[in-house]
Amino acid sequence: MPAPLQLDALPGLLEDAGWRLKDLEDITAAYVRWYQTFVAQIAAKQAAIEGLVGREGYDHVLGRYSDLLARHQDGRLGGAIVRARRVD
């Protein structure tokens, strides 16, 4: 994720595009739970995944999603539902 959206900049970005922020719902905790479950599923299916893509492929997939989990856990990434209304 080279440049994730900064939520504090969102109202200004929306206004510049002709929208007004109505509501912002932080769902980061749900993303953390989802990534935790998914990483555990990847680990549990290691043999099957390695059978398809080898050890290197398994390590790549596990590493990618483990990194996304860590970024959500430490606040570098998050999840949000954004509700906005077009300004007439």
DSSP file (Angstrom, degrees, kcal/mol; ACC not computed):
  #  RESIDUE AA STRUCTURE BP1 BP2  ACC     N-H-->O    O-->H-N    N-H-->O    O-->H-N    TCO  KAPPA ALPHA  PHI   PSI    X-CA   Y-CA   Z-CA
    1    1 A M              0   0    0      0, 0.0     0, 0.0     0, 0.0     0, 0.0   0.000 360.0 360.0 360.0  91.7    0.0    0.0    0.0
    2    2 A P        +     0   0    0      0, 0.0     0, 0.0     0, 0.0     0, 0.0   0.868 360.0   6.0 -67.5 -36.5    2.1    2.9   -1.2
    3    3 A A  S    S-     0   0    0      2,-0.0     3,-0.1     3,-0.0     0, 0.0  -0.519  73.9-169.1-149.8  75.7   -0.3    5.7   -0.3
    4    4 A P        -     0   0    0      0, 0.0     2,-0.1     0, 0.0    73,-0.0  -0.310  40.2 -89.8 -65.0 152.1   -3.4    4.7    1.6
    5    5 A L        -     0   0    0      1,-0.1     2,-0.7     2,-0.0     3,-0.1  -0.377  34.0-135.6 -61.9 133.0   -6.1    7.3    2.0
    6    6 A Q    >>  -     0   0    0      1,-0.1     3,-1.7    -2,-0.1     4,-0.6  -0.848   9.0-149.5 -92.5 117.4   -5.8    9.5    5.0
    7    7 A L  G >4 S+     0   0    0     -2,-0.7     3,-0.9     1,-0.3    -1,-0.1   0.797  93.6  61.9 -62.1 -29.8   -9.2    9.8    6.6
    8    8 A D  G 34 S+     0   0    0      1,-0.2     4,-0.3     2,-0.1    -1,-0.3   0.738 105.0  49.6 -69.1 -18.7   -8.6   13.3    8.0
    9    9 A A  G <> S+     0   0    0     -3,-1.7     4,-2.1     1,-0.1    -1,-0.2   0.575  88.6  89.3 -89.4 -11.3   -8.1   14.5    4.4
   10   10 A L  H <X S+     0   0    0     -3,-0.9     4,-2.9    -4,-0.6     5,-0.3   0.888  79.5  54.5 -59.6 -46.8  -11.3   12.9    3.2
   11   11 A P  H  > S+     0   0    0      0, 0.0     4,-2.5     0, 0.0    -1,-0.2   0.920 112.1  45.6 -55.7 -43.0  -13.8   15.8    3.8
   12   12 A G  H  > S+     0   0    0     -4,-0.3     4,-2.4    -3,-0.2    -2,-0.2   0.897 112.3  50.5 -66.2 -40.7  -11.6   18.1    1.8
   13   13 A L  H  X S+     0   0    0     -4,-2.1     4,-1.1     2,-0.2    -1,-0.2   0.913 112.4  47.3 -62.8 -42.7  -11.2   15.6   -1.0
   14   14 A L  H ><>S+     0   0    0     -4,-2.9     5,-2.9     2,-0.2     3,-0.6   0.932 111.4  50.1 -64.4 -45.4  -14.9   15.0   -1.2
   15   15 A E  H ><5S+     0   0    0     -4,-2.5     3,-1.5    -5,-0.3    -2,-0.2   0.902 106.9  54.9 -60.7 -41.4  -15.7   18.8   -1.1
   16   16 A D  H 3<5S+     0   0    0     -4,-2.4    -1,-0.2     1,-0.3    -2,-0.2   0.800 110.4  47.3 -60.9 -28.3  -13.2   19.4   -4.0
   17   17 A A  T <<5S-     0   0    0     -4,-1.1    -1,-0.3    -3,-0.6    -2,-0.2   0.368 127.7 -97.6 -95.4   3.3  -15.1   16.7   -6.0
   18   18 A G  T < 5S+     0   0    0     -3,-1.5    69,-3.0     1,-0.3     2,-0.3   0.748  86.1 115.1  90.0  24.6  -18.6   18.2   -5.2
   19   19 A W  E   < -A   86   0A   0     -5,-2.9     2,-0.4    67,-0.3    -1,-0.3  -0.875  52.0-145.2-124.7 158.0  -19.5   15.9   -2.3
   20   20 A R  E     -A   85   0A   0     65,-2.7    65,-2.6    -2,-0.3     2,-0.2  -0.992  25.3-118.5-124.2 130.0  -20.2   16.4    1.4
   21   21 A L  E     +A   84   0A   0     -2,-0.4    63,-0.3    63,-0.2     3,-0.1  -0.470  32.8 172.9 -65.8 127.9  -19.3   13.8    4.0
   22   22 A K  E     -     0   0A   0     61,-3.1     2,-0.3     1,-0.4    62,-0.2   0.794  63.9  -7.6 -98.9 -44.8  -22.3   12.6    5.9
   23   23 A D  E     -A   83   0A   0     60,-2.0    60,-3.0     2,-0.0     2,-0.4  -0.996  48.7-159.9-158.1 146.1  -20.9    9.8    7.9
   24   24 A L  E     -A   82   0A   0     -2,-0.3     2,-0.6    58,-0.2    58,-0.2  -0.980  12.0-166.2-132.7 119.2  -17.7    7.8    8.4
   25   25 A E  E     -A   81   0A   0     56,-2.7    56,-2.4    -2,-0.4     2,-0.5  -0.926  15.3-140.4-112.1 117.5  -17.8    4.4   10.1
   26   26 A D  E     +A   80   0A   0     -2,-0.6    54,-0.3    54,-0.2     3,-0.1  -0.640  27.7 167.9 -77.0 119.6  -14.5    2.9   11.2
   27   27 A I     >  +     0   0    0     52,-2.4     4,-1.7    -2,-0.5     3,-0.4  -0.017  35.1 121.6-119.9  27.5  -14.6   -0.9   10.5
   28   28 A T  H  > S+     0   0    0     51,-0.6     4,-2.6     1,-0.2     5,-0.2   0.888  71.3  58.0 -58.2 -41.2  -10.9   -1.5   11.1
   29   29 A A  H  > S+     0   0    0      1,-0.2     4,-2.2     2,-0.2    -1,-0.2   0.872 104.7  51.6 -60.0 -36.5  -11.7   -4.1   13.9
   30   30 A A  H  > S+     0   0    0     -3,-0.4     4,-2.4     2,-0.2    -1,-0.2   0.892 108.9  50.6 -67.1 -39.1  -13.7   -6.1   11.4
   31   31 A Y  H  X S+     0   0    0     -4,-1.7     4,-3.0     2,-0.2     5,-0.3   0.913 108.9  52.0 -63.4 -42.2  -10.8   -6.1    9.0
   32   32 A V  H  X S+     0   0    0     -4,-2.6     4,-2.6     1,-0.2    -2,-0.2   0.939 111.1  46.9 -59.6 -46.9   -8.5   -7.3   11.7
   33   33 A R  H  X S+     0   0    0     -4,-2.2     4,-2.3     2,-0.2    -1,-0.2   0.914 113.1  49.4 -61.3 -42.2  -10.8  -10.1   12.5
   34   34 A W  H  X S+     0   0    0     -4,-2.4     4,-2.7     1,-0.2    -2,-0.2   0.936 113.1  45.5 -63.4 -47.2  -11.1  -11.1    8.9
   35   35 A Y  H  X S+     0   0    0     -4,-3.0     4,-2.9     2,-0.2     5,-0.3   0.884 110.9  53.8 -66.0 -37.3   -7.4  -11.0    8.3
   36   36 A Q  H  X S+     0   0    0     -4,-2.6     4,-2.0    -5,-0.3    -1,-0.2   0.943 112.7  43.9 -59.4 -46.8   -6.8  -13.0   11.4
   37   37 A T  H  X S+     0   0    0     -4,-2.3     4,-2.1     2,-0.2    -2,-0.2   0.917 115.0  48.5 -63.3 -44.7   -9.2  -15.7   10.3
   38   38 A F  H  X S+     0   0    0     -4,-2.7     4,-2.4     2,-0.2    -2,-0.2   0.908 110.6  49.7 -66.4 -42.5   -7.8  -15.7    6.7
   39   39 A V  H  X S+     0   0    0     -4,-2.9     4,-2.4     1,-0.2    -1,-0.2   0.896 111.0  50.7 -62.7 -39.8   -4.2  -16.0    7.8
   40   40 A A  H  X S+     0   0    0     -4,-2.0     4,-2.3    -5,-0.3    -1,-0.2   0.889 109.8  50.3 -64.5 -38.8   -5.1  -18.9   10.1
   41   41 A Q  H  X S+     0   0    0     -4,-2.1     4,-1.3     2,-0.2    -2,-0.2   0.896 109.3  51.0 -66.5 -40.0   -6.9  -20.6    7.2
   42   42 A I  H  < S+     0   0    0     -4,-2.4     3,-0.5     1,-0.2    -2,-0.2   0.941 111.9  47.2 -60.5 -47.1   -3.8  -20.1    5.0
   43   43 A A  H >< S+     0   0    0     -4,-2.4     3,-1.4     1,-0.2    -2,-0.2   0.891 109.8  53.1 -62.3 -39.9   -1.6  -21.6    7.7
   44   44 A A  H 3< S+     0   0    0     -4,-2.3    -1,-0.2     1,-0.3     3,-0.2   0.761 112.7  44.9 -67.7 -24.2   -4.0  -24.5    8.1
   45   45 A K  T 3X S+     0   0    0     -4,-1.3     4,-2.6    -3,-0.5    -1,-0.3   0.061  75.4 124.1-107.1  24.3   -3.9  -25.3    4.4
   46   46 A Q  H <> S+     0   0    0     -3,-1.4     4,-3.1     1,-0.2     5,-0.3   0.909  72.9  49.0 -52.0 -50.8   -0.2  -25.0    4.0
   47   47 A A  H  > S+     0   0    0     -3,-0.2     4,-1.9     1,-0.2    -1,-0.2   0.911 113.2  46.7 -60.4 -43.4    0.3  -28.5    2.5
   48   48 A A  H  > S+     0   0    0      2,-0.2     4,-0.9     1,-0.2    -1,-0.2   0.903 114.5  47.1 -66.4 -40.6   -2.5  -28.0    0.0
   49   49 A I  H >X S+     0   0    0     -4,-2.6     4,-2.8     1,-0.2     3,-0.8   0.928 111.7  49.9 -67.7 -44.2   -1.2  -24.6   -1.0
   50   50 A E  H 3X S+     0   0    0     -4,-3.1     4,-2.2    -5,-0.3    -1,-0.2   0.854 105.1  59.1 -62.2 -33.3    2.4  -25.8   -1.3
   51   51 A G  H 3< S+     0   0    0     -4,-1.9    -1,-0.2    -5,-0.3    -2,-0.2   0.794 114.5  36.9 -64.3 -27.1    1.1  -28.7   -3.5
   52   52 A L  H << S+     0   0    0     -4,-0.9    -2,-0.2    -3,-0.8    -1,-0.2   0.863 138.6   9.7 -90.2 -42.3   -0.3  -26.1   -5.9
   53   53 A V  H  X S-     0   0    0     -4,-2.8     4,-1.0     1,-0.2    -3,-0.2   0.331  99.9-119.2-126.8   5.9    2.3  -23.3   -5.9
   54   54 A G  H  X  -     0   0    0     -4,-2.2     4,-2.1    -5,-0.4    -1,-0.2  -0.026  44.9 -61.7  78.0 174.1    5.3  -24.6   -4.0
   55   55 A R  H  > S+     0   0    0      1,-0.2     4,-2.9     2,-0.2     5,-0.2   0.878 133.9  54.3 -64.1 -39.4    6.9  -23.3   -0.8
   56   56 A E  H  > S+     0   0    0      1,-0.2     4,-2.1     2,-0.2    -1,-0.2   0.906 109.2  47.6 -63.5 -41.8    7.8  -20.0   -2.3
   57   57 A G  H  X S+     0   0    0     -4,-1.0     4,-2.3     2,-0.2    -1,-0.2   0.910 112.6  49.0 -65.1 -42.4    4.2  -19.4   -3.4
   58   58 A Y  H  X S+     0   0    0     -4,-2.1     4,-3.0     1,-0.2     5,-0.3   0.941 111.2  49.4 -61.1 -47.9    2.9  -20.3    0.0
   59   59 A D  H  X S+     0   0    0     -4,-2.9     4,-2.5     1,-0.2    -1,-0.2   0.876 110.6  51.6 -60.2 -37.7    5.4  -18.0    1.7
   60   60 A H  H  X S+     0   0    0     -4,-2.1     4,-2.6    -5,-0.2    -1,-0.2   0.948 113.1  43.1 -64.1 -49.0    4.4  -15.2   -0.6
   61   61 A V  H  X S+     0   0    0     -4,-2.3     4,-2.2     2,-0.2     5,-0.3   0.938 116.9  46.3 -64.2 -47.9    0.7  -15.6    0.1
   62   62 A L  H  X S+     0   0    0     -4,-3.0     4,-2.3     1,-0.2     5,-0.2   0.920 114.6  48.4 -61.1 -43.2    1.1  -16.0    3.9
   63   63 A G  H  X S+     0   0    0     -4,-2.5     4,-2.2    -5,-0.3    -2,-0.2   0.901 109.7  52.1 -63.9 -42.1    3.6  -13.1    4.0
   64   64 A R  H  X S+     0   0    0     -4,-2.6     4,-1.9     1,-0.2    -2,-0.2   0.942 116.3  38.0 -61.0 -49.6    1.3  -10.8    2.0
   65   65 A Y  H  X S+     0   0    0     -4,-2.2     4,-2.2     2,-0.2    -1,-0.2   0.815 113.9  54.9 -77.5 -29.0   -1.8  -11.3    4.2
   66   66 A S  H  X S+     0   0    0     -4,-2.3     4,-2.5    -5,-0.3    -1,-0.2   0.893 109.0  49.9 -65.8 -38.5    0.2  -11.4    7.4
   67   67 A D  H  X S+     0   0    0     -4,-2.2     4,-2.6     2,-0.2    -2,-0.2   0.914 109.5  50.1 -65.7 -43.1    1.6   -8.0    6.5
   68   68 A L  H  X S+     0   0    0     -4,-1.9     4,-1.7     2,-0.2    -2,-0.2   0.908 111.0  50.2 -61.2 -40.7   -1.9   -6.6    5.8
   69   69 A L  H  X S+     0   0    0     -4,-2.2     4,-2.5     2,-0.2    -2,-0.2   0.947 111.0  48.3 -60.0 -49.1   -3.0   -8.0    9.2
   70   70 A A  H  X S+     0   0    0     -4,-2.5     4,-2.3     1,-0.2     6,-0.3   0.890 109.0  53.5 -60.8 -40.1    0.0   -6.3   10.9
   71   71 A R  H  <>S+     0   0    0     -4,-2.6     6,-2.2     1,-0.2     5,-1.2   0.851 111.7  45.4 -65.3 -33.9   -0.7   -3.0    9.2
   72   72 A H  H ><5S+     0   0    0     -4,-1.7     3,-0.6     4,-0.2    -2,-0.2   0.884 112.5  51.4 -73.9 -38.4   -4.3   -3.0   10.4
   73   73 A Q  H 3<5S+     0   0    0     -4,-2.5    -2,-0.2     1,-0.2    -1,-0.2   0.865 114.3  41.9 -67.4 -35.7   -3.3   -4.0   13.9
   74   74 A D  T 3<5S-     0   0    0     -4,-2.3    -1,-0.2    -5,-0.2    -2,-0.2   0.409 116.1-108.6 -96.9   4.9   -0.7   -1.2   14.2
   75   75 A G  T < 5S+     0   0    0     -3,-0.6    -3,-0.2    -4,-0.4    -4,-0.1   0.486  86.9 116.4  90.0   2.7   -2.8    1.5   12.6
   76   76 A R  S   <S+     0   0    0     -5,-1.2     2,-0.3    -6,-0.3    -4,-0.2   0.779  86.9  24.2 -73.9 -24.2   -0.9    1.9    9.3
   77   77 A L  S    S+     0   0    0     -6,-2.2    -2,-0.3    -7,-0.1     2,-0.3  -0.918  72.0 168.4-131.3 160.4   -4.1    0.7    7.5
   78   78 A G        -     0   0    0     -2,-0.3     2,-0.4    -3,-0.0    -5,-0.1  -0.912  26.6-118.0-155.4-177.9   -7.7    0.7    8.4
   79   79 A G        +     0   0    0     -2,-0.3   -52,-2.4    -7,-0.1   -51,-0.6  -0.983  29.4 170.3-133.2 145.5  -11.2    0.2    7.1
   80   80 A A  E     -A   26   0A   0     -2,-0.4     2,-0.5   -54,-0.3   -54,-0.2  -0.998  30.5-137.2-152.7 149.9  -14.1    2.6    6.8
   81   81 A I  E     -A   25   0A   0    -56,-2.4   -56,-2.7    -2,-0.3     2,-0.5  -0.961  28.2-158.4-104.7 124.7  -17.5    2.9    5.3
   82   82 A V  E     -A   24   0A   0     -2,-0.5     2,-0.5   -58,-0.2   -58,-0.2  -0.906   8.9-169.8-109.8 127.2  -17.9    6.4    3.8
   83   83 A R  E     +A   23   0A   0    -60,-3.0   -61,-3.1    -2,-0.5   -60,-2.0  -0.972  17.0 165.9-115.8 126.7  -21.3    7.9    3.3
   84   84 A A  E     -A   21   0A   0     -2,-0.5     2,-0.4   -63,-0.3   -63,-0.2  -0.935  26.1-140.6-138.4 160.1  -21.4   11.2    1.3
   85   85 A R  E     -A   20   0A   0    -65,-2.6   -65,-2.7    -2,-0.3     2,-0.2  -0.975  26.9-114.0-124.9 136.0  -24.0   13.3   -0.5
   86   86 A R  E     -A   19   0A   0     -2,-0.4     2,-0.5   -67,-0.2   -67,-0.3  -0.470  30.0-131.1 -65.3 132.2  -23.5   15.1   -3.8
   87   87 A V              0   0    0    -69,-3.0    -1,-0.1    -2,-0.2     0, 0.0  -0.772 360.0 360.0 -88.7 125.9  -23.6   18.9   -3.4
   88   88 A D              0   0    0     -2,-0.5    -1,-0.1     0, 0.0   -69,-0.0   0.454 360.0 360.0 -88.0 360.0  -26.0   20.5   -5.8
